Amino acid sequence: MFLNGLTFMHQEPKGKDQGAGDSEIMDKTLKREINLAKNIQTQLLNGPTPKLDGGEIKGTSVPARLIGGDYYDFYPLVNGKLRIVIGDVMGKGIPAAMLMILTRGAFRSASESTKGPGETLTAMNNAIYNDLRALKSFVTLFCADWDPCTKTLTYSSAGHCPPLHIKGREQVIRELPKVTGIMVGGLKNQVYEEGFVELEDQDTVFFYTDGIIEAVNTEGKQFGSKRLEETLMKNVNKDVGELEQSVMSSLQEFADGTQQKDDITMVLLKIQKEKSDVSSFNSPVMITEE
């Protein structure tokens, strides 16, 4: 019969064979949609990477499941700076991946209208606070602006683990000085403070999520901060791609096939010359002459 323009057909009750067939179709549809979601997330995370004249930057993310909630992004600014963000959404799988997309949109929107990392995190919290609270979730984020002219990294944190600063010439490693800031979605109307550090030739900044230091082996022991720092120092003279592979290889060797419970994400920024200018893939003016 016809009702409101829709056609309703009389159907016989489903038998066992028909029900099993429908279940199989649903399983295939779900798998196809999960793989599609994975491909979308992979494309977003593996988008164009800005080229640094006199430096290198690289990011990578390995989800614990087919899709994850870790996130990183780069946003070249019209004033010649490069904005970097890395984050970890509470939760796993599809729900976390959906919130990751929400976070990415908030970051890109905030980066178009804010002056620094602190303002960016403030704007992001204001934009997605209600959604995160409704979903009983939150996001930890670390946002930084690299200025190739002043060789200064200005940064702000929303409850995220501090990146590691590797001083290549001195062969020392330390955390960036901590700045206070609650996770995005934690409290409304938050103002995030900023810190800064000057980077020198051969310095590397290693941004990461806690899935790296919390990776476990067959005995249930964690990879830990000390093992991460040792790996970075052993490979400090390598380029960002080789350094990333060294960390991943160290993690794989340590885990020895153990299934990980958390996503693993890192961003590496390395300065290689005294002069470093940013070439953009989406900003009208990026190369700044001194």
N, C-alpha and C positions, 0 to 999 in steps of 0.2 A: 504494500500500500504506500501511498504518498502522504507525507506530513511535512509542512513547512519547506517544501522544495527538496526534501531528502527522501530517498527510497529505502524502505525497510522491507527486507525479504524474510519470509518465514523460514526458519532453519530447524532441521531435525537435531535432537540431542546428540552430542558428540560421543562417539564410542571411544574405547581405550586407544585404538590405533590412531584415530584422528587426533585425540588429545596429545599423544606422544609426538605426532608429526608437528602439531602447532608448537609444542615445547622446543622441538629441535629447530624450527624456523626462528623462534624467539631467541634461542641461544646464538644462532648464527648472526642474527640481526644485532644482538648486543655486542658480540665480538667485533663485528664490522664497525659499529659506532665507536667502540673503545679504541680500535685501531685508528679510526678517523680522528678522534680526539687527540691521540698520541701524535699523529702527523701534524695536526694544527699546532700543538704545543711545541713540537720540535722545530717547526718553521719559525715560530715566534722567537724561540730562544736562540736559534741559529741564524738570525737575520744578519744584515750587513754589519761588519765590524769596522769602526773608524780606523784609518791609517794614521799612525803617529810618525811624523818626520823627526827622527831622533829618539824614537821610543817604540814600544810595542805594547799591545793590550790583547788579551784573549780571555774568553769565558767558556766554561763547559759545565754541563749539568747531567748527572746520571740518576734517574729516578729509582727508588727502591722497588716500585711496582711499574706497570706499563706506563703510567703517567704519574706525575708528582706535583708537589706544591712549592718546591724551591724555584727561585726566580732571580734573574739578573738582566740588566739592560744597560745600554749606552745611549746618551742623548747629547750630540754636539750642539753647543750653544752659539748664538750669533756673535758673541763677544770673544770667540776663540777658545773658550774653555770646553772641556769634555765632562759631562755629568755621568757618573757611574752609580748604579744602585745594585744591591744584592739583598735578597730577602728569603724568609722561610715562613710559609703559611702553616698555621697549626693544623694538623691532620694529615691524612694520606689519601692517595688515589683520586678518584673523580671529583669529590667535593673540594679537596685542596686545589686541584687543577683549575676548577671554576673560579675559586677565590684568587688564584694566581693571575688569571686573565683580568679580573676586576682590579687587582693591584697594579698591573701593567698599565691599564687605561688611566688610572688615577695618577701614576707617575708621569706618563707622557703629557697628560693635560696640565699637571702642576709645573712641569719643566718649561712649558711655554710661557708661563706668567710669573714665575718666582725668581728671585735674585740669587739665592744660595741654597745649600743643602738643608739648613734648618727650616727655611720657609717652605721648601719642597715637602718635607715630612709633615710640617704643620698643615699644609694644604691637603695632603693625602689623607691625614687623619680626619680632617673636617669633612672630606668628600665621601669617605667610605665607612666612617665610624658607625653610623646607624645600621648599615647592612651587616657589618661584622658583629655588632652586638646582637642583632636579631638572629644571627646564625650561631651565636655563642662561640665565635672564633676571634683570632687576632693574627697579626703579622709582625714579625721582627724584621727590621730593615736597617741597612747602613747605606747612606748616601754621601757621595763625595764629588767635589768639583776639582779637576786637574787644570791648573793654569800654566800653559807652556811658557808664557812670558816671564812670570815671576817664579816659576818652578815651585809653586805652592799647591799643596793638596789641602783643601778645606773640606771638613766633613762633619756629619751629624749622625747620631745613632738613635734608633727606636728599639732599644732592648736587644740589639744584635751583638754577637761576639766581635770584639775589636780585631781589625785586620792586623797582619804582621808586617813590620817594616824591616826589610833586609838591607842593611847598609853594605853595598858591594865592596867598596874600597876598604872599609874597616873590618869586613867579615864578621859583623855582629847582627843579631836579630832581636827585635823587641816588639811588643805590642804598641800600636799607636796609643798615645795618651787618651784615657777614657773620657767620654762626655756622657752626661746623664740624659736619659730620655726613655720614656715608657713605650712599650710596644704599641703599634698602630691598632686602634680598636680597644685599647685599654681604658683610657679616660678621655672625656670630651674636652675640647678647647685647650689642648696641650701646646706649649711652645718649646721647640727643640733647640738646645744650645749647640754652638759650633766650636770646633777645635781646628787647628791647622798644623801642618808640618812642612818644612822645606825639603825637597828631594834633590839629591845630587846625582851626577853621572854614575851609572851602574847600580843605582838603588832600585829595589823591587818592592812593591806593595802587594801582599797576598790577601785578598778578600775571600772569605769562605763561610760556609754554613756548618753547623755543629754535627752534621752527618759524617763529616770527615773524622773529627777527633772521637766521635762516639761509635765509629765502626768497630765491630767485634770480631774475634777469631773463634776457633773451635773450642777454646777454653772459656769463652765468655769475657775475655779481657778486652779493654778498649784500646784503640789505636793511640789516643792521647795526644796532648799538645807537645810533649817532649819529643815523641817520635816524629811528629810533623815538622818541628823545627829542625831536627837532625837531618831529615830528608831534604828540606829546603837548603840548608847550609852546604850539604854535600854537592848540590847541583846549582849553586848560586850563580855560576858563570855561564849557565846555559841560557838559550833564548826562551821566551815564554812558552812556546809549544813544547820544547823538550823538558822544561821544568814541570809543566802540567803532566806530561807523560810519566815523569819520574815519581810524582806524587801518586798518580793512579797505579803505577806498577808497585809502589811500596804498599799501598792499600790492598791491592789484590794478593800480593805475597803474604801480607799479614793475615788477611781474612781466610786465606786457604780454602776458598769455596764456600765459606759461611754466608748464608743469605742475610743481606743487610736489612735493617728495619727502617732506615731513614735515607732520604735523598742526599746525594753528594754533589755539591756545587762549589765552584771556585772561579775567581776572576784574578788575573795577574796583570799588573801594570809595571813595566820596566822602562827606566830611563837609560838611554844609551849614548847620548851626546850632551854637550853643554847647552846646545840650542835645540829646543823641541817645539814644533808647531803642529797643530792638529788639522788634518784634512778631513772635511766632513762629507757624509753621504747625503745629508738632507738640510744643511744650513747654507744660506746664501753667502756668508762671509766667514771664512774659517782660518786662512793663513795670515798670520799677523807678523809683520816685519818689525824688528826692534830698531 
